Amino acid sequence: AGHQWEGNPSDILEQYEDFNNNALQSKGMGFKFDSTNYATEITQLTAVTDKYLKDLSFGVIDDIDATLKAFNDELKVAGLEKVMQAKQEAFDAWLAEQ
């Protein structure tokens, strides 16, 4: 067992347990999208994300608006909307079966 940090309430562990036991669970818990038929798009989307994510994450972009627009435009060209639509349809079908 661990030690409580100074300043924490004496019932902190019970508070965590209560929080965990009463947390809302996502309706999507257990859903897994089969992206097999979208391998090309996933590969392209990953490449686009890899191209932009580090610079965007670390804030080393001079023109953030133009870069975000280019990022979003390239994601669309790579098939983002196609994958999103397929995933939504699969999720809706899965949800209907629950």
DRENMILUM-884630 format. One record per residue: residue number from 1; x, y, z of N, C-alpha, C in turn. Coordinates in Angstrom, 3 decimals, always signed. Layout:
+-----+----------+----------+----------+----------+----------+----------+----------+----------+----------+
! pos !      n_u !      n_v !      n_w !     ca_u !     ca_v !     ca_w !      c_u !      c_v !      c_w !
+-----+----------+----------+----------+----------+----------+----------+----------+----------+----------+
! NUM !        X !        Y !        Z !        X !        Y !        Z !        X !        Y !        Z !
...
+-----+----------+----------+----------+----------+----------+----------+----------+----------+----------+
# end
This chain:
+-----+----------+----------+----------+----------+----------+----------+----------+----------+----------+
! pos !      n_u !      n_v !      n_w !     ca_u !     ca_v !     ca_w !      c_u !      c_v !      c_w !
+-----+----------+----------+----------+----------+----------+----------+----------+----------+----------+
!   1 !   +0.842 !   -1.184 !   +0.000 !   +0.000 !   +0.000 !   +0.000 !   +0.884 !   +1.242 !   +0.000 !
!   2 !   +0.384 !   +2.301 !   -0.580 !   +1.137 !   +3.541 !   -0.631 !   +0.780 !   +4.457 !   +0.517 !
!   3 !   +1.474 !   +5.549 !   +0.565 !   +1.212 !   +6.538 !   +1.602 !   +0.381 !   +7.668 !   +1.011 !
!   4 !   -0.462 !   +8.260 !   +1.847 !   -1.204 !   +9.434 !   +1.418 !   -0.273 !  +10.636 !   +1.430 !
!   5 !   -0.480 !  +11.528 !   +0.493 !   +0.307 !  +12.743 !   +0.472 !   -0.218 !  +13.695 !   +1.529 !
!   6 !   +0.688 !  +14.418 !   +2.103 !   +0.306 !  +15.418 !   +3.096 !   -0.641 !  +16.431 !   +2.458 !
!   7 !   -1.722 !  +16.722 !   +3.163 !   -2.705 !  +17.670 !   +2.657 !   -3.912 !  +17.008 !   +2.021 !
!   8 !   -3.802 !  +15.719 !   +1.654 !   -4.959 !  +15.010 !   +1.107 !   -5.913 !  +14.645 !   +2.233 !
!   9 !   -7.203 !  +14.586 !   +1.937 !   -8.148 !  +14.179 !   +2.982 !   -7.902 !  +12.732 !   +3.397 !
!  10 !   -8.263 !  +12.402 !   +4.615 !   -7.987 !  +11.058 !   +5.138 !   -8.756 !   +9.975 !   +4.390 !
!  11 !   -9.849 !  +10.344 !   +3.722 !  -10.637 !   +9.343 !   +2.987 !  -10.402 !   +9.422 !   +1.473 !
!  12 !   -9.241 !   +9.872 !   +1.080 !   -8.950 !  +10.063 !   -0.349 !   -9.129 !   +8.770 !   -1.146 !
!  13 !   -8.706 !   +7.634 !   -0.580 !   -8.835 !   +6.367 !   -1.310 !  -10.297 !   +5.998 !   -1.505 !
!  14 !  -11.122 !   +6.237 !   -0.504 !  -12.558 !   +5.982 !   -0.627 !  -13.184 !   +6.920 !   -1.657 !
!  15 !  -12.710 !   +8.158 !   -1.700 !  -13.219 !   +9.106 !   -2.695 !  -12.881 !   +8.637 !   -4.110 !
!  16 !  -11.659 !   +8.148 !   -4.309 !  -11.273 !   +7.619 !   -5.621 !  -12.129 !   +6.416 !   -5.986 !
!  17 !  -12.336 !   +5.523 !   -5.039 !  -13.128 !   +4.326 !   -5.298 !  -14.565 !   +4.710 !   -5.663 !
!  18 !  -15.142 !   +5.647 !   -4.918 !  -16.501 !   +6.103 !   -5.201 !  -16.571 !   +6.740 !   -6.591 !
!  19 !  -15.583 !   +7.574 !   -6.902 !  -15.541 !   +8.215 !   -8.217 !  -15.482 !   +7.162 !   -9.324 !
!  20 !  -14.586 !   +6.201 !   -9.181 !  -14.421 !   +5.162 !  -10.199 !  -15.666 !   +4.297 !  -10.336 !
!  21 !  -16.308 !   +3.966 !   -9.223 !  -17.484 !   +3.107 !   -9.261 !  -18.714 !   +3.808 !   -9.821 !
!  22 !  -18.730 !   +5.123 !   -9.794 !  -19.905 !   +5.867 !  -10.232 !  -19.672 !   +6.695 !  -11.490 !
!  23 !  -18.519 !   +6.520 !  -12.106 !  -18.221 !   +7.274 !  -13.327 !  -19.129 !   +6.805 !  -14.469 !
!  24 !  -19.514 !   +7.734 !  -15.320 !  -20.306 !   +7.377 !  -16.487 !  -19.438 !   +6.627 !  -17.483 !
!  25 !  -19.992 !   +5.596 !  -18.064 !  -19.251 !   +4.821 !  -19.047 !  -19.733 !   +5.210 !  -20.442 !
!  26 !  -18.809 !   +5.400 !  -21.334 !  -19.143 !   +5.751 !  -22.704 !  -20.033 !   +4.682 !  -23.326 !
!  27 !  -21.019 !   +5.111 !  -24.116 !  -21.869 !   +4.171 !  -24.833 !  -21.066 !   +3.396 !  -25.876 !
!  28 !  -19.898 !   +3.918 !  -26.226 !  -19.048 !   +3.262 !  -27.214 !  -18.059 !   +2.275 !  -26.621 !
!  29 !  -18.132 !   +2.066 !  -25.301 !  -17.202 !   +1.143 !  -24.650 !  -17.350 !   -0.245 !  -25.272 !
!  30 !  -16.268 !   -0.757 !  -25.798 !  -16.273 !   -2.084 !  -26.408 !  -16.303 !   -2.044 !  -27.928 !
!  31 !  -16.601 !   -0.885 !  -28.517 !  -16.632 !   -0.778 !  -29.978 !  -15.215 !   -0.749 !  -30.518 !
!  32 !  -14.986 !   -1.505 !  -31.579 !  -13.692 !   -1.490 !  -32.252 !  -13.953 !   -1.422 !  -33.748 !
!  33 !  -13.392 !   -0.412 !  -34.369 !  -13.564 !   -0.222 !  -35.806 !  -12.600 !   -1.117 !  -36.566 !
!  34 !  -13.125 !   -1.897 !  -37.491 !  -12.299 !   -2.732 !  -38.356 !  -11.900 !   -1.883 !  -39.568 !
!  35 !  -10.672 !   -1.420 !  -39.566 !  -10.211 !   -0.516 !  -40.628 !   -9.530 !   -1.261 !  -41.780 !
!  36 !   -9.690 !   -2.578 !  -41.821 !   -9.037 !   -3.390 !  -42.853 !   -9.296 !   -2.864 !  -44.260 !
!  37 !  -10.533 !   -2.507 !  -44.546 !  -10.881 !   -2.049 !  -45.896 !  -10.435 !   -0.617 !  -46.171 !
!  38 !   -9.819 !   +0.008 !  -45.191 !   -9.399 !   +1.403 !  -45.323 !   -7.905 !   +1.558 !  -45.042 !
!  39 !   -7.153 !   +0.499 !  -45.287 !   -5.717 !   +0.498 !  -44.989 !   -4.983 !   +1.606 !  -45.752 !
!  40 !   -5.351 !   +1.828 !  -46.993 !   -4.693 !   +2.864 !  -47.787 !   -4.945 !   +4.241 !  -47.182 !
!  41 !   -6.202 !   +4.514 !  -46.854 !   -6.544 !   +5.801 !  -46.261 !   -5.869 !   +5.980 !  -44.897 !
!  42 !   -5.866 !   +4.934 !  -44.090 !   -5.239 !   +5.017 !  -42.767 !   -3.749 !   +5.310 !  -42.905 !
!  43 !   -3.100 !   +4.660 !  -43.853 !   -1.675 !   +4.913 !  -44.098 !   -1.451 !   +6.360 !  -44.522 !
!  44 !   -2.288 !   +6.856 !  -45.421 !   -2.162 !   +8.238 !  -45.890 !   -2.455 !   +9.226 !  -44.762 !
!  45 !   -3.480 !   +8.952 !  -43.953 !   -3.822 !   +9.832 !  -42.834 !   -2.696 !   +9.868 !  -41.806 !
!  46 !   -2.095 !   +8.723 !  -41.573 !   -0.975 !   +8.659 !  -40.630 !   +0.204 !   +9.476 !  -41.142 !
!  47 !   +0.470 !   +9.379 !  -42.436 !   +1.583 !  +10.146 !  -43.024 !   +1.328 !  +11.651 !  -42.900 !
!  48 !   +0.107 !  +12.078 !  -43.154 !   -0.225 !  +13.503 !  -43.037 !   -0.084 !  +13.950 !  -41.586 !
!  49 !   -0.597 !  +13.148 !  -40.678 !   -0.505 !  +13.488 !  -39.255 !   +0.949 !  +13.570 !  -38.820 !
!  50 !   +1.742 !  +12.601 !  -39.231 !   +3.169 !  +12.610 !  -38.877 !   +3.862 !  +13.859 !  -39.416 !
!  51 !   +3.444 !  +14.314 !  -40.580 !   +4.048 !  +15.492 !  -41.209 !   +3.821 !  +16.757 !  -40.378 !
!  52 !   +2.651 !  +16.882 !  -39.762 !   +2.283 !  +18.133 !  -39.091 !   +2.293 !  +18.099 !  -37.568 !
!  53 !   +2.055 !  +16.951 !  -36.984 !   +1.744 !  +16.892 !  -35.555 !   +2.849 !  +17.429 !  -34.652 !
!  54 !   +4.085 !  +17.072 !  -34.923 !   +5.172 !  +17.515 !  -34.044 !   +5.292 !  +19.038 !  -34.028 !
!  55 !   +5.297 !  +19.644 !  -35.191 !   +5.429 !  +21.102 !  -35.259 !   +4.223 !  +21.798 !  -34.628 !
!  56 !   +3.025 !  +21.262 !  -34.874 !   +1.824 !  +21.849 !  -34.273 !   +1.828 !  +21.659 !  -32.761 !
!  57 !   +2.244 !  +20.504 !  -32.303 !   +2.250 !  +20.208 !  -30.870 !   +3.231 !  +21.085 !  -30.109 !
!  58 !   +4.368 !  +21.369 !  -30.726 !   +5.395 !  +22.142 !  -30.036 !   +5.340 !  +23.635 !  -30.347 !
!  59 !   +4.375 !  +24.041 !  -31.168 !   +4.171 !  +25.455 !  -31.429 !   +5.294 !  +26.133 !  -32.184 !
!  60 !   +5.908 !  +25.431 !  -33.108 !   +7.017 !  +26.027 !  -33.862 !   +6.573 !  +26.497 !  -35.254 !
!  61 !   +5.293 !  +26.795 !  -35.377 !   +4.727 !  +27.228 !  -36.652 !   +4.593 !  +28.750 !  -36.644 !
!  62 !   +5.041 !  +29.375 !  -37.715 !   +4.917 !  +30.829 !  -37.823 !   +3.470 !  +31.239 !  -38.115 !
!  63 !   +2.851 !  +30.575 !  -39.060 !   +1.480 !  +30.922 !  -39.452 !   +0.571 !  +29.742 !  -39.116 !
!  64 !   +0.073 !  +29.730 !  -37.893 !   -0.713 !  +28.601 !  -37.409 !   -1.986 !  +28.400 !  -38.215 !
!  65 !   -2.655 !  +29.479 !  -38.582 !   -3.911 !  +29.349 !  -39.332 !   -3.687 !  +28.690 !  -40.686 !
!  66 !   -2.661 !  +29.120 !  -41.397 !   -2.369 !  +28.538 !  -42.707 !   -1.939 !  +27.082 !  -42.568 !
!  67 !   -1.170 !  +26.785 !  -41.537 !   -0.704 !  +25.416 !  -41.325 !   -1.858 !  +24.489 !  -40.964 !
!  68 !   -2.754 !  +24.944 !  -40.086 !   -3.917 !  +24.130 !  -39.736 !   -4.811 !  +23.897 !  -40.952 !
!  69 !   -4.952 !  +24.924 !  -41.780 !   -5.753 !  +24.762 !  -42.999 !   -5.102 !  +23.726 !  -43.923 !
!  70 !   -3.806 !  +23.825 !  -44.102 !   -3.101 !  +22.864 !  -44.954 !   -3.221 !  +21.450 !  -44.378 !
!  71 !   -3.067 !  +21.320 !  -43.068 !   -3.197 !  +20.036 !  -42.389 !   -4.584 !  +19.442 !  -42.644 !
!  72 !   -5.618 !  +20.231 !  -42.405 !   -6.987 !  +19.754 !  -42.611 !   -7.262 !  +19.429 !  -44.072 !
!  73 !   -6.770 !  +20.263 !  -44.974 !   -6.957 !  +20.010 !  -46.404 !   -6.297 !  +18.689 !  -46.808 !
!  74 !   -5.086 !  +18.447 !  -46.314 !   -4.382 !  +17.216 !  -46.659 !   -5.055 !  +15.994 !  -46.037 !
!  75 !   -5.618 !  +16.160 !  -44.842 !   -6.362 !  +15.053 !  -44.227 !   -7.578 !  +14.693 !  -45.079 !
!  76 !   -8.260 !  +15.696 !  -45.597 !   -9.422 !  +15.431 !  -46.452 !   -9.013 !  +14.692 !  -47.721 !
!  77 !   -7.928 !  +15.150 !  -48.337 !   -7.438 !  +14.498 !  -49.557 !   -7.028 !  +13.053 !  -49.264 !
!  78 !   -6.485 !  +12.810 !  -48.075 !   -6.022 !  +11.475 !  -47.698 !   -7.180 !  +10.526 !  -47.384 !
!  79 !   -8.402 !  +11.046 !  -47.276 !   -9.548 !  +10.162 !  -47.064 !  -10.202 !  +10.256 !  -45.706 !
!  80 !   -9.962 !  +11.337 !  -44.981 !  -10.520 !  +11.472 !  -43.635 !  -12.041 !  +11.314 !  -43.614 !
!  81 !  -12.732 !  +12.000 !  -44.512 !  -14.195 !  +11.952 !  -44.496 !  -14.716 !  +10.555 !  -44.810 !
!  82 !  -14.049 !   +9.843 !  -45.708 !  -14.433 !   +8.474 !  -46.060 !  -14.308 !   +7.560 !  -44.838 !
!  83 !  -13.191 !   +7.671 !  -44.121 !  -12.966 !   +6.848 !  -42.940 !  -13.934 !   +7.230 !  -41.826 !
!  84 !  -14.152 !   +8.520 !  -41.640 !  -15.086 !   +8.970 !  -40.601 !  -16.495 !   +8.450 !  -40.876 !
!  85 !  -16.921 !   +8.503 !  -42.118 !  -18.259 !   +8.027 !  -42.468 !  -18.371 !   +6.524 !  -42.238 !
!  86 !  -17.367 !   +5.775 !  -42.651 !  -17.389 !   +4.320 !  -42.463 !  -17.388 !   +3.960 !  -40.982 !
!  87 !  -16.596 !   +4.677 !  -40.219 !  -16.531 !   +4.412 !  -38.779 !  -17.849 !   +4.754 !  -38.105 !
!  88 !  -18.471 !   +5.862 !  -38.506 !  -19.762 !   +6.246 !  -37.930 !  -20.832 !   +5.206 !  -38.259 !
!  89 !  -20.847 !   +4.737 !  -39.513 !  -21.820 !   +3.719 !  -39.907 !  -21.612 !   +2.430 !  -39.120 !
!  90 !  -20.355 !   +2.024 !  -38.944 !  -20.057 !   +0.817 !  -38.176 !  -20.457 !   +0.994 !  -36.720 !
!  91 !  -20.190 !   +2.179 !  -36.164 !  -20.558 !   +2.448 !  -34.783 !  -22.071 !   +2.438 !  -34.608 !
!  92 !  -22.798 !   +3.071 !  -35.525 !  -24.253 !   +3.099 !  -35.438 !  -24.829 !   +1.676 !  -35.496 !
!  93 !  -24.293 !   +0.838 !  -36.385 !  -24.754 !   -0.551 !  -36.490 !  -24.430 !   -1.309 !  -35.209 !
!  94 !  -23.235 !   -1.122 !  -34.686 !  -22.831 !   -1.795 !  -33.438 !  -23.721 !   -1.341 !  -32.276 !
!  95 !  -23.971 !   -0.046 !  -32.206 !  -24.774 !   +0.505 !  -31.117 !  -26.201 !   -0.046 !  -31.154 !
!  96 !  -26.746 !   -0.207 !  -32.367 !  -28.100 !   -0.743 !  -32.512 !  -28.207 !   -2.186 !  -32.002 !
!  97 !  -27.103 !   -2.900 !  -32.013 !  -27.091 !   -4.298 !  -31.559 !  -26.912 !   -4.417 !  -30.051 !
!  98 !  -26.563 !   -3.334 !  -29.383 !  -26.267 !   -3.409 !  -27.949 !  -27.534 !   -3.424 !  -27.123 !
+-----+----------+----------+----------+----------+----------+----------+----------+----------+----------+
# end
